[in-house]
Amino acid sequence: MGCGRYEEAEQLFLRALGIAEPLLGKHPKTARYIEGLGQCQAARANYKEALANFQRSLIMRDETLGMEHSETALSISGTATVLLALGHVSVLIEIGLL
């Protein structure tokens, strides 16, 4: 997603999520679309929205894949990156990510 077409990508992730979520519910693929949405939002400095989506994908992946899965690690990383961007270093320390 280095092309800078984040708004377009965000709309595509929303479209995919609109299809997947009603069909699949809590599912790793649904979590992937939510994470992608968060990535687009973070790239556009919409950090609060990005954080909500990374946390949502993290919860969904934890419930469907477990906390030790590599895809769950992507959601943890995204959450940590946004928390850093928001200056919430104390939160990262509190939850053991720093």
N, C-alpha and C positions, 0 to 999 in steps of 0.2 A: 504494500500500500504506500510506497514511497512516491507516488505520482502526484499527490496533493489533491486527489479527487475524493476527499473524505465525505463531503456532503452526499455525493452520489452513492458511495459505498454504504454510508449510514442508511440511506433509503432502501438499498438492496437487503441489508441485514434486517431492517424492520419488516420488509416484505417476506423474507425467509422465515422470520420469527412468527409472523402472522399465520403462516402456513403450518409450520412445525409444531408450535405450542398447542393448538387445539387438537392436532392429530396425535402427538407424542406425549404431551404433558411434560413431566420432569424426566428428561432424557439427556444423555450426553450430547446429542446433536443440537438439541434446544439450547443447552448451555454454551455450545460453540458459537451459535448465532448471537447470544446475549453478550458473550465475551467480545466478539467482533464489533458489535455495536459500541461497547465500552472502549475498544481500541480507537475507533473513529472519533468518539467524543473526546478522548484524551488527546488525540493528535490535534484537535481543534481547540484545546484548552477548556473544554466543557467538563471540568474535573468533577464537579458534584454529580452530574449525570453519569459520568464514566465510573465513578466510585460505586454508585448504586448498582450499575450493571455488572461490574466486576464482582461485587459482593454477592449479587444474585446468582451469577454463574458459579461462584465458589460454593455457595450453599447447595446448589443443584448438583454440582459434580461430587461434592462430599457425600450427598445422599445416594447418588447413583453409582459412583465409581470408588468412593472412599478417599480419605485424606492422603493416602500414600501414592495415588495414581499420578502419572506424569501430566495428564491433562488438568488435573486439579492444581498441580504446581503452576500451570500457566495462569490460572485465576488468582492464585496467591501472589504471583509476581506482578500481575496487573494491578491488584489491590495495593500492594506495597508501593509501586511506582507512583500511583495517583496520590496515596497518602503523603509520600515525599513531596510531590509537586504542590500539595496543599499546605505543606509545612507541619504536618502532624507527626513529627519524629517521635514524640513521647508515646503516641499510640503504637507505633512500630516497636518501640522498646518494650512497652507493656505486654504486647502479644508475642514477643520473642522473635521478631523478624529483623531486629538490629541489635 
